[in-house]
Amino acid sequence: MNDTSAQQRPLRLGTRRSALAMAQSGQVADAVRRLTGRPVELVEITTYGDVSREALAQIGGTGVFVNALRERLLAGDIDFAVHSLKDLPTAQPKELLLAAVPRREDPRDVLVARDGLSFRQLAELSAAGRPARIGTGSPRRMAQLNAWARQLGLRVETVAVRGNVDTRIGYVAQGELDAVVLAAAGLSRLGRTAEITEFLSTDQVLPAPGQGALAIECAATNAPLAATLAQLDDPFTRAAVTAERSLLAALEAGCSAPVGALADPLADGQAVTELRLRGVVGTTDGSTLVQLSTTGPVPASEQDAVALGRELAAEMLDKGAAGLMGERAH
């Protein structure tokens, strides 16, 4: 194939089949078309996490939405892949390059509740008799929601659910649950923010490490494509999520462990001068939480961001975080 025909061949972007994955991959495809002038076609790939109905913690959590895309990438069936960054295992295979981490969407969790109720109003139902049933498949969310209700002197019942956004919101619409907790970024990318009844403060619920960010991967050997995709990278987002994922890795926890982390900017006037990293780990009933934070200069390199995450993880382990994670290697 000559150079001209190679440049006109559509770039093949591997994506999961869910509506959310297709929406976020479509946004990346549009950006790559604008950068390259080349057509980009979406290649839909079914992952184990999409077909299994088991809880994520039972099927391994880490990599279940990612491995099938990576296999197709390594086989040369696709040119690059788009993942939700929070689904990526913390160890990066050397054959694949994390070519870009675009600017992050809102990292917060949100509530979609019946009758427009807030979390506090839902928790107050327990005082009137029946605790509110709140659906989530995430041990991290369960731990923090239950701890928040305890702070209020109330309680909620967290119910394990799986499925796509439609399925989860459907449980509320059908009256099976009082509310579900979802990622703000997902609803934003689907154009469904009108259904949000409350944005959950990160002071109460820290998101999953990397939540709201996308990861664009290609083969490490494809230098021209890697250089093109690198133009979509947002250095601040990359530094933030690198610190969050370094914390997760240092806690030796998978993405189904009850770990929350968020690195956010502290501004001095207009300029961002420091990065605050917060981490939490807890028991799913909310009875015990280890929550700490550290602040440092905005990382100037990947090594600096990794060091920030490791530093906070060490402090959390000193405070007993290890005993709160089912997945930690003993």
ABEGO torsion letter per residue (X at the ends): XBAAAAAABBBBBBBBABAAAAAAAAAAAAAAAAAAGBBBBBBBBBBAAAABABBAAAAGGBGAAAAAAAAAAAAGABABBBBBAAABBABBBAABBBABBBBBBBABBBBBBBGGBBAAAAAAAAAAGBBBBBBBABAAAAAAAAAAAAAAGBBBBBBBBBEBAAAAAAAAAAGABABBBBBAAAAAAAGAAAABABBBBAAABBBBBGBGBBBBBBBAABAAAAAAAAAABBAAAAAAAAAAAAAAAAAGBBAABBBBBBBBBBBBEABBABBBBBBBBBBAAGABBBBBBBBBBBBABAAAAAAAAAAAAAAAAAAGAAAABAABBX
